[in-house]
Amino acid sequence: MTKITNIETFVLKDTLEKSFFFSQWEYSERCICIVKISCSDGTYGWGEGYGPALILESGIKFLKSQVIGQNPLHNEVIWNKMYRKTLDFARRGVLVASMSAIDIAIWDIKGKLLNQPVGALLGGVHRNYVVPYATGMYFTEKDNPTKDFEEEAKRYLEKGFKAIKMKVGLGIDRDVSNVKHLRSIIGDDIKLMIDSNHAYTYMEALELAKKLEAYQISWFEEPVSPEFYEQYAELRQKTTIPIAGGECEYLRFGFHQLLRNKSVDIIQPDICACGGLTEAKRIASLASTYGVDVVPHTWGSSIGLHVALHFISNLESVPGRMFSPDFLLEFDQTENALREQLTFPILEMENGIIQVPDSPGLGLEVNPDALHKFTNPTNGVVDIKELLK
C-alpha cells in the first residue's frame, strides 16, 4: 500500500496592478501558501491554506511528522493525529488552517488513487453545477472609494452573474448611499449581499440593517465581531435581512457555538481554514441539524475554488424537494493572477453556472511555469513584517 513520503510547501506572491481595500485592511499583493504531498507510488495531491502564508508554511512543517509514512486513504486517521498534536495550543487559528491544507491535499491523493472525483468520495454528487456569485465592489481610492463602482457592476452583469456581494463598512450613511446606488444599477432581479468584515458595533449594525431592508439584501455578512455570538443572535432577531458568518470560525466545535446560539441564518466555513474537507463535511452535517444553510467562504487560488465546488456538490438540500434551489459558490472577481494562472483547466462560468469537475481527485493540475513564477523563496529567513501580513 502506498505511503505518504514527502510534503512540500510553496509561498506564492503576486503584486497587484492596483491595490484595493475594505473596512479593515488594504491589499497590494496576493500571498498564498499551497502544499504538495507525494506518495511512494508517485501519486501526489495539492492543498491550500487560508491565512498568513509564511505562518501557514511553518504550521505545515510542524505537522509533517504526523503525516509522513501514513496511508493517504486513511484521511480521518491522519486528521485526528494532526488535531491531537495541536489541541493543547491551537484549537483556533492558523495551525488549523495548516491542517486544512494538508487534509485537502490528502483528499486529492485519495481521489486519484481510487480514480474518483472528491465529490463522489464525500458521499456523492447531488448536483453537477453551482451558481457563482461575484465577490467584488471593494474600495479603490481613499478619497473616492467607489470610483470604479458603476463600471465594475456593469461588468458583472455582462458576464452573466445572478448575484453580487459588495463591501460595506465605510460608515452607515455612505453604506446606505452605495447600496442604493448599486441596486439602481443592477435592478431587482439580481441578488445582492453585503459584507462589512465585522466593521460595526451591534447598534451600528442594527441601524444599517434597518435602513437597508428595503433594498432586498440576501444576507448581511459579518456585521459584528466574530467573538460576539450573542450580538449576532440578537441582530438576527431584529432585522429581516438574513445574517451570515463563519469565515473566522474553526472546527465543528466553533461552528456548534454559532449554531446553538442561533447566531446566523447562513454559515460560511472556509474549507482551507476550518479543518479541511474532513471537518467541513462534519460542519455541514451539524448545520443540517439546525436547518441552517451552508455557503462556504473562498479566497485564494483556484485550488480553493475546486475544493469548494466538490464540497458544494455533496451538500444536502434541507429540506429536500423535487426541485432544489441553486447552491451558491463565492467567486472572487478582484485581481488575482494566482487564481487565473496557477492551475488548469481554468474554471470558467458559462451561462451563469460553473460545472463541478469530474476528473479524479480535485480535478486540477498545477502549472509548473506559474508555480515557478509566483513562488517566493524564503531561504529559511523569516521577516516578522512578512509574518504579520
Sequence and secondary structure as in RCSB ss.txt:
>XXXX:A:sequence
MTKITNIETFVLKDTLEKSFFFSQWEYSERCICIVKISCSDGTYGWGEGYGPALILESGIKFLKSQVIGQNPLHN
EVIWNKMYRKTLDFARRGVLVASMSAIDIAIWDIKGKLLNQPVGALLGGVHRNYVVPYATGMYFTEKDNPTKDFE
EEAKRYLEKGFKAIKMKVGLGIDRDVSNVKHLRSIIGDDIKLMIDSNHAYTYMEALELAKKLEAYQISWFEEPVS
PEFYEQYAELRQKTTIPIAGGECEYLRFGFHQLLRNKSVDIIQPDICACGGLTEAKRIASLASTYGVDVVPHTWG
SSIGLHVALHFISNLESVPGRMFSPDFLLEFDQTENALREQLTFPILEMENGIIQVPDSPGLGLEVNPDALHKFT
NPTNGVVDIKELLK
>XXXX:A:secstr
   EEEEEEEEEEEEEEEEEE SS EEEEEEEEEEEEEETTS EEEEEE S HHHHHHHHHHHHHHHTT  TT H
HHHHHHHHHHHTTT SSSHHHHHHHHHHHHHHHHHHHHHT BHHHHTT  S SEEEEEEE   B  SSSTTTTHH
HHHHHHHHHT SEEEEE  S HHHHHHHHHHHHHHH SSSEEEEE SS S HHHHHHHHHHHGGG EEEEES S 
TT HHHHHHHHHH SS EEE TT  HHHHHHHHHHTT  SEE  BTTTTTHHHHHHHHHHHHHHHT EE  B  S
SHHHHHHHHHHHHH   SS  SS    EEEEE S  HHHHHSEES    BTTBEE   SSBTS EE HHHHHHHB
   TT   HHHHT 
